[in-house]
Amino acid sequence: MIRSLPKFQPAARELPRNLPIVAIVGRPNVGKSTFFNRLVGERRAIVDDLPGVTRDRNYAETVWSGRRFLLVDTGGLESATAGKLEENVQAQSHLAVAESDVIVFLLDGKGGLNPLDEEAVGWLRQTEKPVFFAVNKLDSRQRENNLYEFYALGLDKLYSISAEHGLGIPDLMDDVVQHLVPNIDPKEDGDAAVAAPLRVAIVGRPNVGKSTLTNRLLGFQRSVVDSIPGTTRDAVDTPFNLRGESCVLIDTAGIRRKARIDDRIERFSVSRSLNAVDRGDLIVHIIDGPENVTDQDAQILSYAVQRGKAILLVVNKWDLVRETGGDPDKYRDEIKYRLSFLEYVPISFISAATGLGVRKMLETAARVVQAYRRKVSTSSLNQALQEIVQAHTVPLFRSRPVKFYYGTQTGTAPPTFTFFVNQPDGVLESYQRYLVNQLRQRLGFVNAPIRLHFRARREATQGRRKGNSPGRSRSA
């Protein structure tokens, strides 16, 4: 039998109720993730013929007929579970039903009626929520005849659909959105348009505690946690509050070296994790405390640096390291030595399982985000630039002095500066590093990545006439 909702979690606390929620449920391998991807308009959930691919609740905001809502993909409902991992997957599906406003239950038109379908229908009738029953995989005339056997469940209405080909979905979704609370237009409500939330991506190698930290931060069992490496497969988005600011927390699958990736599902998980780095503003990279930094950690972090992301290094399982006499100062020095390109990135020591150091980590994360978004006036920048150049003169380039005329901040997230000089190619890498370090210390950009651009003051005329390069840029 399908068990009742788990007692460990009051589901109503999980998500802000600014958008209605539509949950997709059903047995394993009935096409829930395919249906989810079809409505979202992109491949947000992993799809495979192997049952049980989806484990966590996977959220995405989408729109149908002008009605905006959160769509939730879930793991498959089963009558029995083979272990703790399967029990946790089931709990995630039950929570999705509990927090939803409308439920779409998918049936397998290819496989036919299953005894578990009758149990699920009886259970869903007790939820007192609108439930829409759709028979999926009816993509041919022969399979369309399979629809009628599902009326044995005693249902008044069944929708015939093919999530893979998009057949029948408009009729289903037109009826679904009629049961959703109408969205409030911010203009009519008198509020200003809401800015895009900060995206916080939690990344790292498999089994370092990403999902445990996600659950700790949210205060509830958001992601399935198990000792088996690779439990999380999708990149899972959840609304989150970082010290008063609305965010989206992205829990990702662990990233391994390609040579170790044999399973096609895990290959797609890795792709989703790297995509989460691209989507994220703040990258919280978790290091396994007992194992310390690995080459794979360095590769992930290098990927984030190249994309100008704000970064926070988190050493997890520090309670275990401390029991063996671990010293945080020595550990920090070793990380800085191995990851010398991250000299500006702060390091937090935590135990996601016990909560040790998590509050301090959040304070550090807030400072990193503040520096990442910081904007300074042109006058402040040029005053600092004058002091920086006077303290350490720019070396000669081709026997000619390099002159800084002025600078301006041309971007945030990451902080970006454009400096106008007489010889853009004359600002060597060593001086650029000096300039970056000074800008961090003098203007409040500590812990932030900084990008520099160098332009000739009259690049549009003299630069083109003399054949000089118009400028150069670098990130730090």
C-alpha positions in Angstrom: 0.0 0.0 0.0 1.0 3.6 -0.5 2.1 5.0 2.8 0.7 8.2 4.3 2.6 11.4 4.3 5.8 11.3 6.4 5.6 13.0 9.8 9.1 14.5 9.8 8.1 17.6 7.8 5.3 20.2 7.8 5.1 20.6 4.0 3.4 24.0 4.1 6.6 25.6 5.3 8.7 24.6 2.4 8.1 27.2 -0.3 7.0 30.7 -0.5 3.4 30.7 -1.6 3.7 33.5 -4.2 3.0 31.0 -7.0 0.6 28.1 -7.2 2.2 24.6 -7.4 1.3 21.8 -9.8 2.8 18.4 -8.9 3.4 15.6 -11.4 3.1 12.2 -9.8 2.8 8.6 -11.0 4.5 5.2 -11.0 8.1 5.0 -12.1 8.8 5.3 -15.8 5.4 6.6 -16.8 6.9 9.7 -18.4 6.7 12.3 -15.6 10.1 13.9 -16.4 9.3 14.0 -20.2 6.0 15.8 -19.4 7.9 18.1 -17.0 10.5 19.0 -19.7 7.7 19.5 -22.3 5.9 22.1 -20.2 9.1 23.9 -19.0 10.4 24.1 -22.6 13.9 22.7 -21.9 15.6 19.6 -20.7 15.5 20.4 -17.0 14.9 16.9 -15.8 16.9 13.8 -16.7 15.0 11.4 -18.9 15.9 7.7 -19.3 14.2 4.4 -19.9 15.6 3.1 -16.6 12.9 3.4 -13.9 13.7 5.5 -10.8 16.0 8.1 -12.5 14.2 11.0 -10.7 14.8 11.1 -7.0 14.4 14.6 -5.7 11.6 17.0 -6.3 12.6 19.1 -9.3 11.0 22.6 -9.5 10.7 25.0 -12.4 8.6 28.1 -13.0 6.5 28.0 -16.1 3.6 29.7 -17.8 0.5 28.3 -19.5 -2.2 30.5 -21.1 -0.8 33.5 -19.2 -1.0 31.7 -15.8 2.4 31.4 -14.0 3.0 28.5 -11.6 5.7 26.2 -10.2 5.8 22.8 -11.8 7.2 19.9 -9.7 8.6 16.7 -11.1 8.8 13.8 -8.6 10.1 10.3 -8.2 7.8 7.3 -8.9 5.2 6.2 -6.4 5.7 2.5 -5.5 3.8 0.1 -3.2 7.0 -1.2 -1.6 10.6 0.1 -1.1 13.8 -1.8 -0.9 15.8 0.4 1.4 16.2 3.8 3.0 17.1 5.5 -0.3 13.8 4.4 -1.9 11.9 5.4 1.2 13.4 8.9 1.0 12.4 9.1 -2.7 8.9 8.2 -1.8 8.8 10.8 1.0 9.8 13.5 -1.6 6.9 12.5 -3.8 4.5 12.6 -0.9 5.7 16.0 0.1 5.2 17.3 -3.4 1.5 16.2 -3.2 1.1 17.8 0.2 2.4 21.2 -0.9 0.7 21.3 -4.3 -2.5 23.1 -5.3 -3.2 20.8 -8.3 -2.0 17.3 -9.0 -1.5 15.7 -12.4 -1.3 11.9 -12.1 0.2 10.1 -15.1 -0.7 6.6 -16.2 1.3 4.4 -18.6 -0.8 3.9 -21.7 2.0 1.7 -23.2 2.3 -0.6 -20.2 -1.4 -0.7 -19.4 -3.3 -0.7 -16.2 -1.3 -1.7 -13.1 -2.6 -2.7 -9.6 -0.7 0.2 -8.1 -2.7 2.6 -10.2 -5.9 1.7 -8.3 -4.1 2.2 -4.9 -2.7 5.6 -6.0 -6.1 6.7 -7.2 -7.7 5.8 -3.9 -5.0 7.7 -2.0 -5.2 10.8 -4.1 -9.0 11.0 -3.7 -8.3 11.6 0.0 -6.2 14.7 -0.6 -9.3 16.9 -1.4 -7.3 18.6 -4.1 -8.0 18.9 -7.8 -6.5 15.8 -9.5 -6.2 15.3 -13.2 -5.6 11.8 -14.5 -3.8 11.6 -17.9 -2.8 8.4 -19.8 0.6 9.0 -21.3 2.4 7.4 -24.3 -0.7 7.3 -26.4 1.1 8.3 -29.6 -0.5 6.0 -32.1 -4.0 4.9 -33.1 -3.4 1.4 -31.8 -2.4 2.7 -28.4 -5.3 5.1 -28.3 -7.5 2.0 -27.7 -5.6 1.4 -24.4 -7.2 4.5 -22.9 -10.5 2.7 -22.3 -9.1 0.1 -19.9 -8.2 2.9 -17.5 -11.9 3.8 -17.0 -12.0 0.7 -14.8 -10.5 2.9 -12.1 -13.9 4.6 -11.8 -12.6 8.0 -13.1 -15.0 10.5 -14.7 -12.5 12.0 -17.1 -9.2 10.8 -18.5 -6.9 12.8 -20.8 -5.1 11.1 -23.6 -1.6 12.5 -24.1 1.9 11.9 -25.4 4.4 13.9 -23.5 7.2 13.0 -25.9 5.3 14.3 -28.9 3.2 17.0 -27.2 -0.2 15.4 -28.1 -3.2 16.2 -26.0 -1.3 18.4 -23.6 -3.1 21.7 -24.4 -6.5 20.2 -23.5 -5.1 18.9 -20.2 -3.2 22.1 -19.2 -6.1 24.4 -20.2 -8.2 22.6 -17.6 -5.4 22.5 -15.0 -4.7 26.2 -15.0 -8.4 26.9 -14.5 -8.0 25.5 -10.9 -5.0 27.8 -10.1 -5.3 31.1 -8.2 -4.9 34.0 -10.7 -1.5 35.7 -10.7 -1.4 39.2 -9.3 0.0 41.8 -11.7 2.7 43.7 -9.8 1.6 46.9 -11.6 -2.0 46.5 -10.5 -0.8 45.6 -7.0 1.2 48.8 -6.7 4.5 47.0 -6.3 7.6 47.5 -8.4 8.8 44.7 -10.6 10.8 42.1 -8.6 14.4 41.7 -9.6 15.8 38.2 -10.5 16.7 36.4 -7.3 20.3 35.6 -6.4 21.2 32.1 -7.6 23.3 30.0 -5.2 24.8 26.8 -6.7 26.1 24.2 -4.3 28.7 22.1 -6.1 31.4 19.6 -5.5 32.4 16.0 -5.9 30.0 13.2 -5.1 29.2 12.4 -1.5 30.8 15.5 0.0 27.5 16.6 1.7 25.9 18.9 -0.8 22.4 17.7 -0.2 22.9 17.5 3.5 23.9 21.2 3.5 21.0 22.0 1.3 18.6 20.4 3.8 20.4 22.2 6.7 20.0 25.6 5.0 16.4 25.1 4.2 15.4 23.6 7.5 13.6 20.6 5.9 14.3 17.4 3.9 14.5 19.1 0.5 16.9 16.7 -1.2 17.2 12.9 -0.9 20.3 12.1 1.3 22.0 8.7 1.3 25.5 7.4 1.9 25.5 6.1 -1.7 27.6 8.5 -3.8 25.6 10.1 -6.7 22.2 10.0 -4.9 21.4 13.5 -6.4 21.0 13.3 -10.2 19.2 16.5 -11.2 20.2 20.0 -10.4 17.4 20.9 -7.9 16.2 24.5 -7.5 14.5 25.7 -4.3 13.5 29.2 -3.2 15.7 30.2 -0.3 16.4 33.2 2.0 20.0 34.4 2.5 20.0 36.8 5.4 16.9 38.6 4.2 17.4 38.3 0.5 15.3 36.1 -1.8 17.5 33.4 -3.5 17.3 30.2 -5.5 19.3 27.4 -4.0 20.6 24.9 -6.6 21.7 21.5 -5.2 23.6 19.6 -7.9 24.8 16.2 -8.7 28.5 15.5 -7.9 31.0 16.1 -10.6 33.6 13.4 -11.3 36.4 13.2 -13.9 35.0 12.1 -17.3 37.2 9.0 -17.3 35.2 7.8 -14.3 31.8 8.4 -15.8 30.4 5.2 -17.3 26.7 5.6 -16.7 24.8 7.8 -19.2 22.6 9.1 -16.5 25.6 10.3 -14.5 27.1 11.9 -17.6 24.0 14.0 -17.9 24.1 14.8 -14.2 27.6 16.1 -14.7 26.4 18.3 -17.6 23.6 19.6 -15.4 26.1 20.4 -12.6 28.3 22.4 -14.9 25.2 24.1 -16.2 24.3 25.0 -12.6 27.7 26.7 -12.2 26.9 28.7 -15.4 23.5 29.6 -13.9 24.7 30.4 -10.4 25.8 33.8 -9.1 27.4 32.5 -5.9 29.1 29.1 -6.2 29.4 27.3 -2.8 32.0 24.7 -3.5 32.1 21.9 -0.9 35.4 20.1 -0.1 35.4 16.8 1.8 37.3 17.6 5.0 38.9 14.2 5.6 40.0 13.9 1.9 41.1 17.6 1.4 41.4 19.2 -2.0 41.6 17.1 -5.1 42.5 17.8 -8.7 38.8 17.5 -9.6 38.0 20.3 -7.0 40.6 22.5 -8.8 39.0 21.9 -12.2 35.5 22.7 -11.0 36.7 25.9 -9.3 38.8 26.9 -12.3 35.6 26.5 -14.4 33.8 28.9 -12.0 36.6 31.4 -12.0 36.7 31.6 -15.8 33.1 32.5 -15.7 33.6 35.3 -13.2 31.5 33.7 -10.4 31.4 34.7 -6.7 32.9 31.7 -4.9 32.8 30.4 -1.3 34.9 27.4 -0.3 33.3 25.2 2.3 35.2 22.5 4.1 32.5 20.0 5.2 32.8 17.2 7.9 35.1 19.4 9.9 33.9 17.7 13.1 35.6 14.6 11.9 38.8 16.4 11.0 38.8 18.2 14.4 38.6 14.9 16.2 41.9 13.9 14.6 43.6 17.1 15.6 43.0 19.1 12.5 44.0 22.8 12.7 41.9 25.3 10.6 44.8 27.7 10.0 47.1 24.9 8.7 44.3 23.5 6.7 43.5 26.9 5.2 47.1 27.4 4.3 47.3 24.1 2.5 44.2 24.9 0.5 45.6 28.3 -0.5 48.8 26.5 -1.6 47.0 24.0 -3.7 44.5 26.5 -5.1 46.8 29.5 -5.5 44.5 31.1 -8.1 41.8 31.5 -5.3 43.8 33.7 -2.9 40.8 36.0 -2.6 38.2 33.3 -1.9 37.2 32.9 1.8 37.1 29.4 3.4 34.4 28.2 5.9 34.7 25.1 8.1 31.4 23.4 8.8 29.6 20.2 9.6 26.4 20.1 7.5 25.2 17.1 9.5 25.5 18.8 12.9 25.2 22.5 11.9 28.6 23.4 13.1 29.8 26.6 11.5 26.8 27.0 9.2 25.6 30.3 10.6 29.1 31.8 10.2 29.3 30.4 6.7 26.1 32.3 5.8 27.5 35.5 7.1 30.6 35.0 5.0 28.4 34.2 1.9 26.5 37.4 2.4 29.8 39.4 2.5 30.9 37.7 -0.7 27.7 38.6 -2.5 27.9 42.2 -1.3 31.4 42.6 -2.7 30.3 40.8 -5.9 27.6 43.4 -6.5 29.5 46.4 -5.1 29.5 49.6 -7.2 31.8 52.5 -6.5 31.8 56.1 -7.9 34.2 57.1 -10.6 35.7 59.7 -8.4 36.5 57.2 -5.7 38.0 54.8 -8.2 40.3 57.4 -9.7 41.4 58.7 -6.4 42.4 55.1 -5.4 44.0 54.6 -8.9 46.2 57.6 -8.4 47.4 56.4 -5.0 47.9 52.9 -6.4 50.1 54.1 -9.3 52.0 56.5 -7.1 52.8 53.7 -4.6 54.1 51.4 -7.3 54.9 52.9 -10.8 54.0 51.0 -13.9 57.2 49.4 -15.4 58.3 50.8 -18.8 57.1 49.0 -21.9 59.3 49.1 -25.0 61.3 51.8 -23.3 58.3 54.0 -23.0 56.3 54.9 -19.8 52.8 53.5 -19.4 50.4 56.1 -18.3 47.0 55.6 -16.7 44.6 58.5 -17.5 41.5 57.5 -15.7 39.2 54.5 -14.9 35.5 53.7 -14.5 33.5 50.8 -13.2 31.7 49.3 -16.2 30.0 46.4 -14.5 29.0 44.5 -11.4 28.6 40.7 -10.7 31.5 40.4 -11.3 33.0 43.9 -10.6 34.5 45.1 -13.9 36.7 48.1 -14.5 37.9 49.8 -17.6 41.1 51.8 -17.5 42.2 54.2 -20.3 46.0 54.1 -20.8 48.4 55.2 -23.5 49.6 51.6 -24.1 47.0 48.9 -23.3 49.5 46.1 -24.1 52.0 47.7 -21.7 50.1 46.7 -18.5 51.8 43.4 -17.8 50.3 40.5 -15.9 52.3 41.1 -12.8 51.1 44.7 -12.6 47.5 43.7 -13.3 47.7 41.3 -10.3 49.0 44.2 -8.2 46.2 46.4 -9.4 43.5 43.9 -8.6 44.8 43.3 -5.1 44.9 47.0 -4.4 41.4 47.5 -5.7 40.1 44.8 -3.4 41.8 46.3 -0.4 41.1 49.9 -1.0 37.6 49.9 -2.4 35.8 47.1 -0.5 36.0 44.3 -3.1 37.7 41.8 -0.8 36.6 38.2 -1.7 35.2 39.3 -5.1 36.5 38.3 -8.6 37.5 41.3 -10.6 37.7 41.8 -14.3 40.0 44.5 -15.9 39.8 46.0 -19.3 42.5 48.3 -20.8 41.7 50.8 -23.6 43.7 53.3 -25.5 42.3 56.8 -24.7 42.0 57.5 -28.5 41.6 54.0 -29.8 39.0 55.0 -32.4 41.4 57.3 -34.2 45.1 57.0 -33.3 44.8 53.3 -32.5 43.3 52.4 -35.9 45.7 54.7 -37.8 48.8 53.4 -36.2 47.7 49.8 -36.2 47.7 49.5 -32.4 45.5 46.9 -30.7 42.3 48.6 -29.4 42.7 47.1 -25.9 43.0 44.1 -23.7 41.3 42.6 -20.8 41.7 40.0 -18.0 39.9 38.5 -15.2 41.2 37.9 -11.7 
